Amino acid sequence: MWEDLKIAQYSFTCRAKEKIRLPPYKGSALRGGFGHAFRQVACVVKGGSG
């Protein structure tokens, strides 16, 4: 059962082209933006919430 399970770890660096203002909890804002973009390209169920 577990022999087909694949796990990966990714990291990336991004740099703003212009000056931006982020809220005090920057990680939350960046994670939310990334999650939204990732869902648009990876979610096979249109309109799905998870």
N, CA, C and O atoms as CSV, one atom per row, in Angstrom:
chain,resi,resn,atom,element,x,y,z
A,1,MET,N,N,0.823,-1.194,0.000
A,1,MET,CA,C,0.000,0.000,0.000
A,1,MET,C,C,0.870,1.262,0.000
A,1,MET,O,O,0.603,2.186,-0.768
A,2,TRP,N,N,1.892,1.316,0.837
A,2,TRP,CA,C,2.688,2.530,0.975
A,2,TRP,C,C,3.802,2.643,-0.059
A,2,TRP,O,O,4.419,3.702,-0.173
A,3,GLU,N,N,4.071,1.595,-0.805
A,3,GLU,CA,C,5.183,1.655,-1.760
A,3,GLU,C,C,4.941,2.648,-2.903
A,3,GLU,O,O,5.896,3.083,-3.546
A,4,ASP,N,N,3.690,3.008,-3.162
A,4,ASP,CA,C,3.385,3.977,-4.224
A,4,ASP,C,C,3.320,5.425,-3.721
A,4,ASP,O,O,3.162,6.349,-4.519
A,5,LEU,N,N,3.438,5.622,-2.423
A,5,LEU,CA,C,3.378,6.963,-1.854
A,5,LEU,C,C,4.674,7.719,-2.172
A,5,LEU,O,O,5.771,7.255,-1.862
A,6,LYS,N,N,4.523,8.883,-2.793
A,6,LYS,CA,C,5.687,9.701,-3.132
A,6,LYS,C,C,5.594,11.021,-2.379
A,6,LYS,O,O,4.549,11.672,-2.365
A,7,ILE,N,N,6.679,11.396,-1.767
A,7,ILE,CA,C,6.736,12.627,-0.989
A,7,ILE,C,C,7.883,13.477,-1.526
A,7,ILE,O,O,8.961,12.968,-1.832
A,8,ALA,N,N,7.632,14.771,-1.634
A,8,ALA,CA,C,8.666,15.684,-2.114
A,8,ALA,C,C,8.646,16.957,-1.268
A,8,ALA,O,O,7.620,17.315,-0.690
A,9,GLN,N,N,9.765,17.616,-1.205
A,9,GLN,CA,C,9.869,18.890,-0.513
A,9,GLN,C,C,10.430,19.908,-1.497
A,9,GLN,O,O,11.443,19.663,-2.151
A,10,TYR,N,N,9.770,21.035,-1.594
A,10,TYR,CA,C,10.183,22.078,-2.530
A,10,TYR,C,C,10.446,23.364,-1.770
A,10,TYR,O,O,9.857,23.608,-0.717
A,11,SER,N,N,11.314,24.163,-2.298
A,11,SER,CA,C,11.516,25.497,-1.757
A,11,SER,C,C,11.718,26.449,-2.928
A,11,SER,O,O,12.229,26.060,-3.978
A,12,PHE,N,N,11.318,27.681,-2.737
A,12,PHE,CA,C,11.490,28.666,-3.796
A,12,PHE,C,C,11.753,30.022,-3.168
A,12,PHE,O,O,11.430,30.265,-2.005
A,13,THR,N,N,12.340,30.889,-3.955
A,13,THR,CA,C,12.624,32.246,-3.537
A,13,THR,C,C,11.952,33.192,-4.519
A,13,THR,O,O,12.029,32.996,-5.732
A,14,CYS,N,N,11.309,34.194,-4.003
A,14,CYS,CA,C,10.701,35.183,-4.896
A,14,CYS,C,C,11.171,36.572,-4.473
A,14,CYS,O,O,11.468,36.823,-3.305
A,15,ARG,N,N,11.227,37.442,-5.437
A,15,ARG,CA,C,11.692,38.804,-5.200
A,15,ARG,C,C,10.720,39.758,-5.888
A,15,ARG,O,O,10.390,39.572,-7.059
A,16,ALA,N,N,10.267,40.764,-5.172
A,16,ALA,CA,C,9.325,41.745,-5.728
A,16,ALA,C,C,10.042,42.624,-6.753
A,16,ALA,O,O,11.178,43.044,-6.536
A,17,LYS,N,N,9.376,42.893,-7.853
A,17,LYS,CA,C,9.920,43.793,-8.866
A,17,LYS,C,C,9.743,45.249,-8.458
A,17,LYS,O,O,10.501,46.123,-8.879
A,18,GLU,N,N,8.723,45.496,-7.627
A,18,GLU,CA,C,8.441,46.840,-7.143
A,18,GLU,C,C,8.299,46.787,-5.626
A,18,GLU,O,O,8.178,45.705,-5.051
A,19,LYS,N,N,8.313,47.922,-4.992
A,19,LYS,CA,C,8.131,47.984,-3.558
A,19,LYS,C,C,6.691,47.576,-3.214
A,19,LYS,O,O,5.735,48.059,-3.821
A,20,ILE,N,N,6.557,46.683,-2.238
A,20,ILE,CA,C,5.227,46.228,-1.830
A,20,ILE,C,C,5.065,46.404,-0.335
A,20,ILE,O,O,6.045,46.512,0.402
A,21,ARG,N,N,3.814,46.431,0.106
A,21,ARG,CA,C,3.510,46.521,1.528
A,21,ARG,C,C,2.794,45.240,1.930
A,21,ARG,O,O,1.782,44.867,1.337
A,22,LEU,N,N,3.325,44.582,2.932
A,22,LEU,CA,C,2.726,43.353,3.434
A,22,LEU,C,C,2.213,43.574,4.849
A,22,LEU,O,O,2.730,44.422,5.576
A,23,PRO,N,N,1.189,42.805,5.242
A,23,PRO,CA,C,0.673,42.919,6.604
A,23,PRO,C,C,1.686,42.373,7.615
A,23,PRO,O,O,2.674,41.751,7.225
A,24,PRO,N,N,1.448,42.601,8.896
A,24,PRO,CA,C,2.385,42.103,9.916
A,24,PRO,C,C,2.633,40.596,9.824
A,24,PRO,O,O,3.745,40.141,10.095
A,25,TYR,N,N,1.628,39.825,9.451
A,25,TYR,CA,C,1.773,38.375,9.329
A,25,TYR,C,C,2.048,38.017,7.879
A,25,TYR,O,O,1.163,37.516,7.186
A,26,LYS,N,N,3.258,38.269,7.417
A,26,LYS,CA,C,3.633,38.094,6.015
A,26,LYS,C,C,3.481,36.661,5.538
A,26,LYS,O,O,3.027,36.423,4.418
A,27,GLY,N,N,3.853,35.710,6.372
A,27,GLY,CA,C,3.777,34.306,5.985
A,27,GLY,C,C,2.374,33.886,5.611
A,27,GLY,O,O,2.176,33.143,4.650
A,28,SER,N,N,1.408,34.355,6.361
A,28,SER,CA,C,0.017,34.021,6.095
A,28,SER,C,C,-0.434,34.579,4.745
A,28,SER,O,O,-1.106,33.885,3.982
A,29,ALA,N,N,-0.071,35.818,4.450
A,29,ALA,CA,C,-0.454,36.439,3.183
A,29,ALA,C,C,0.194,35.716,2.001
A,29,ALA,O,O,-0.463,35.457,0.993
A,30,LEU,N,N,1.472,35.395,2.126
A,30,LEU,CA,C,2.169,34.711,1.035
A,30,LEU,C,C,1.652,33.293,0.844
A,30,LEU,O,O,1.497,32.840,-0.290
A,31,ARG,N,N,1.387,32.593,1.932
A,31,ARG,CA,C,0.871,31.230,1.845
A,31,ARG,C,C,-0.519,31.236,1.212
A,31,ARG,O,O,-0.832,30.365,0.400
A,32,GLY,N,N,-1.349,32.207,1.574
A,32,GLY,CA,C,-2.688,32.302,0.997
A,32,GLY,C,C,-2.638,32.588,-0.494
A,32,GLY,O,O,-3.390,31.992,-1.266
A,33,GLY,N,N,-1.760,33.493,-0.905
A,33,GLY,CA,C,-1.624,33.808,-2.328
A,33,GLY,C,C,-1.103,32.623,-3.119
A,33,GLY,O,O,-1.586,32.342,-4.216
A,34,PHE,N,N,-0.120,31.931,-2.568
A,34,PHE,CA,C,0.415,30.751,-3.240
A,34,PHE,C,C,-0.644,29.658,-3.326
A,34,PHE,O,O,-0.797,29.020,-4.368
A,35,GLY,N,N,-1.373,29.439,-2.239
A,35,GLY,CA,C,-2.420,28.412,-2.229
A,35,GLY,C,C,-3.492,28.685,-3.262
A,35,GLY,O,O,-3.959,27.766,-3.934
A,36,HIS,N,N,-3.886,29.943,-3.394
A,36,HIS,CA,C,-4.896,30.313,-4.386
A,36,HIS,C,C,-4.389,30.038,-5.803
A,36,HIS,O,O,-5.105,29.447,-6.612
A,37,ALA,N,N,-3.178,30.455,-6.102
A,37,ALA,CA,C,-2.608,30.234,-7.433
A,37,ALA,C,C,-2.419,28.744,-7.704
A,37,ALA,O,O,-2.696,28.281,-8.810
A,38,PHE,N,N,-1.952,27.988,-6.709
A,38,PHE,CA,C,-1.739,26.557,-6.887
A,38,PHE,C,C,-3.064,25.837,-7.146
A,38,PHE,O,O,-3.128,24.940,-7.987
A,39,ARG,N,N,-4.108,26.220,-6.435
A,39,ARG,CA,C,-5.412,25.588,-6.635
A,39,ARG,C,C,-5.914,25.823,-8.063
A,39,ARG,O,O,-6.517,24.929,-8.657
A,40,GLN,N,N,-5.674,27.004,-8.617
A,40,GLN,CA,C,-6.129,27.303,-9.981
A,40,GLN,C,C,-5.448,26.405,-11.015
A,40,GLN,O,O,-6.076,26.035,-12.007
A,41,VAL,N,N,-4.199,26.052,-10.809
A,41,VAL,CA,C,-3.489,25.237,-11.794
A,41,VAL,C,C,-3.564,23.747,-11.491
A,41,VAL,O,O,-3.373,22.937,-12.399
A,42,ALA,N,N,-3.834,23.355,-10.248
A,42,ALA,CA,C,-3.748,21.945,-9.891
A,42,ALA,C,C,-5.078,21.279,-9.563
A,42,ALA,O,O,-5.166,20.053,-9.626
A,43,CYS,N,N,-6.099,22.026,-9.222
A,43,CYS,CA,C,-7.361,21.422,-8.788
A,43,CYS,C,C,-8.153,20.922,-10.000
A,43,CYS,O,O,-8.425,21.682,-10.930
A,44,VAL,N,N,-8.512,19.658,-9.979
A,44,VAL,CA,C,-9.253,19.079,-11.089
A,44,VAL,C,C,-10.750,19.251,-10.929
A,44,VAL,O,O,-11.493,19.058,-11.892
A,45,VAL,N,N,-11.213,19.606,-9.745
A,45,VAL,CA,C,-12.637,19.808,-9.483
A,45,VAL,C,C,-12.906,21.305,-9.524
A,45,VAL,O,O,-12.527,22.026,-8.601
A,46,LYS,N,N,-13.555,21.781,-10.578
A,46,LYS,CA,C,-13.831,23.202,-10.695
A,46,LYS,C,C,-14.797,23.637,-9.602
A,46,LYS,O,O,-15.823,22.997,-9.372
A,47,GLY,N,N,-14.455,24.733,-8.932
A,47,GLY,CA,C,-15.288,25.238,-7.861
A,47,GLY,C,C,-15.090,24.511,-6.547
A,47,GLY,O,O,-15.772,24.805,-5.565
A,48,GLY,N,N,-14.161,23.562,-6.519
A,48,GLY,CA,C,-13.897,22.820,-5.291
A,48,GLY,C,C,-13.176,23.672,-4.275
A,48,GLY,O,O,-12.391,24.546,-4.643
A,49,SER,N,N,-13.425,23.435,-3.012
A,49,SER,CA,C,-12.782,24.236,-1.964
A,49,SER,C,C,-11.637,23.498,-1.308
A,49,SER,O,O,-11.052,24.009,-0.353
A,50,GLY,N,N,-11.302,22.335,-1.778
A,50,GLY,CA,C,-10.195,21.641,-1.151
A,50,GLY,C,C,-9.903,20.416,-1.836
A,50,GLY,O,O,-8.990,19.691,-1.442
